[in-house]
């Protein structure tokens, strides 16, 4: 097979619509938020993580996970260590850090976008026509 597909972690937890949570949320594997969270939402552990913030969801705090899918509202910084998907109805007010980014038309970000990889991670480039060895 030409492509290696990574299996998404299962969503094991749900914050339902109409539910408001106050305090920090720590999770492993997958979490879907349809309600409101007042506090940080952070994936823990060495395993891959998936965080889905649906269209009607609101998070007032830091968001941090491997694969993050946003279609709701975030008031705080967002950090995705793998892939950040910003869907059409997403509204983010805060700094956004990502490894890979997919952003749909209609999404809004009021903050700075930064790729997580540092400059030291970039490969050194040499010109093929260069006489310097």
N, C-alpha and C positions, 0 to 999 in steps of 0.2 A: 504494500500500500504506500502511496506517495506521501500522504499527509498523516501526521500523528495527531490525533484528536485527544485532548485532555478531557477526561470525564469531569463534569461539574460535581462539586460536593452536594449532598442532599440538603434540602432546606428542612431543618429539624425544629425550627422555632418560628413563631408568628406573633407579631403584635398586631392584633386585629383593628379594623376601622372602628372608630368610636372609643378606642382605648388610649389612655394617656399614661405614660410611664415617666416617673421623676427619679433620676439617678443614672449612674453609669450602667450600660449594658455590655457584658462581655459574653462572647459566644464562640463556638467552634463550628466547623462545617458551614451550614447555611442559615441565614436569618432573613425573613421577609417582614418589612414594616409597612403596614397599611394605616396605622394610627399615628400617634404623636409621641415623640420622645424628647424629654427635657434633660439632657445629659449626653455624655459621650457614648458612642457605639463603636466598640473595638473588638476585632477578631483576635483570639489568643491561640497560642499553640503553634506548633511547627507545620500543622497540616494546612492544606489549601482551604481558602474560605470564600464564601459567596454572600454578598449582601445586596438585597433588592429593596429599594425604596420606591414604593409605588406612587402612582399619580396623586393620590389624596394624602399621602404621608407628609409629615413635617418632623424634622430633626433640628433641635436647638442645641448644638454641641459638635464636638469633633467626631468625624466619621473615618474609620480606618479598617481596611480589609484587603484581601487579595484581589478578588474580582468584585467590582462595585458597579451596580446598575442603578441609575438614578432617573426617576421620572417625576419626583415630587420636589419638595422644598427643603433645602439645607441652609441653616444659619450657623455657619462655623466652617472650620477647615476640613477638607476632604483629602485623604491619602490612600491611594490604591497602589499596592505593591505589584500587581500583575496587569490587569486590564480595567480601565474605567470607561463605562458606557454611559454617555449623557444623552438621554432620550428627549424627544421633542418638547415635553411639558416640564422639563427639569428647570429649577430655579435655584442657583447656588450663590450664596453671599459669603465669600471667604476664600482663602488661598486654596488652590487645587494642585496636588502633586500626583503624578501618575507615571507608570512605566510605559504603558501603551494607552492610547486614547482613541475613542470613537465618539464623535459628537454629531448629533442630528440637528437639522435645521429647526429653529424655533426655541431651542434651549437657550437659557441665559446664564451668564456667569458674571458676578460683580466681584472681582478679585483677580489675583495673579495666577496664571497657569505656569507650572514648572514641571519639567521632566525630572523624575527622581534620580536617574543615573548621574553620577558626578562626572566632571570632565576627565578624571583619571581613568574612567571605564572605557573611554573611546579608544579604538585601536590607533596605533601610530600609522600614518599614511606616508608612503614614499612614492614619488613620481617614477613611473616605469622608464621614462626617457632621461632620468637624472643620471649623471656620471658619478655622483657621490655614492659610495657603498657603505 
